[in-house]
């Protein structure tokens, strides 16, 4: 839950009523947002 709260700026109470499957979906979205863009072959 912490990664979702940090990425989306949500208080923990905003996630209290979410089903686990919904929360895991938001966690996946948070992981995608926090991942740095992949570098191309240019230096």
Order of alpha helices (4+ residues) and beta strands (2+ residues): alpha-alpha
